[in-house]
Amino acid sequence: MSFDPLAEAHRQWSARWPDQADHMAAVTSVMRAQQLLLSRIESLLKPHGLTFAAYEALRLLAFSSTGSLPMGKMGRRLLVHPASVTNVITRLEARGLVTRAPAPHDRRVVLASLTPEGRALAEEATETLHRDRFALAELSARDARAVTDALHALRVSLDDID
C-alpha cells in the first residue's frame, strides 16, 4: 500500500481543523501538481536547451503575426514580471534565437523578435511537447479539460481573470 503525504496532511488537518482541511488539501495539491508538471516539462525541453519560461517566450513570439512583440506586452501575456522577460530574452538573444531592438514607431519600446533559428527551435520543442501531450500523456482529453475548468474557476475566485 502506497503512502500519500497529502492524504495524511488532510487527515491530520481534519482531526484538528475540519473546516479548513479541504482548502488546505486543495492548495497543497495544486502546488504539488505544479512542481511535478514543471519538472516533467523541463525534462522534455532540456534536450532543446530550453526552460519552460524560454519555451513560452519563443512560442509567444512565434504566435505573433510578425514574430515580434514589445517586451512589456510579453510580460503581460506570459503573466510574469518585466525583469523575468528581460532575463529570458537576454539568454535567448545570446543563443541567436531572438533579437532585441527599439521599435521603429516608438524608440522607448523594445521589441523582441524571433530569428529563423528561434522559430525552428520553437517548432521542434512544440513537437516534443505534443508527443508527450505536455507531460500529461496519461490524462484523457476530457480529464485535461476538467482540470482546466477547475483551475479556471480557481483563477476567477482569486481575481486573476473576470
Buried (B, 14 or more C-beta within 10 A) or exposed (E): EEEEEEEEBBEEBBEEEEEEBEEBBEEBEEEEEEEEBEEBBBEBBEEBEBBBBBBBBBBBBBEBEEBBBBBEBBBEBBEBEEEBBBBBBEBBBEBEBBBBEEEEEEEEBBBBBBBEEBBBBBEEBBEBBEEEEBBBEEBEEEEEEEEEEEEEEEEEEEEEEE
